[in-house]
């Protein structure tokens, strides 16, 4: 979405094209959370959790949409934990 809004701003596009410096740290933190929840393949789901969080923030900031972010993230995490329980690997 930001790339669309800043399509005429070369400096901003250069920033948006690079990897956000904070993202790697967020993925590491998400991986740790998922490990504590005993989610199967936490590293495989960590990026998805960060992406979900990014999308929720974007909705709030760019489209002024108020959503229950906590409920959405809890549901996502509960789904991951449920899948682990069903596999019997927890």
Secondary structure, DSSP 8 states (H G I E B T S, - for coil): -HHHHTTT-HHHHHHHHS--TTHHHHHHHHHHHHHHTT-TTHHHHHHHHHHHHHHHHHHHHHS-----HHHHHHHHHHHHHHHHHHHT--
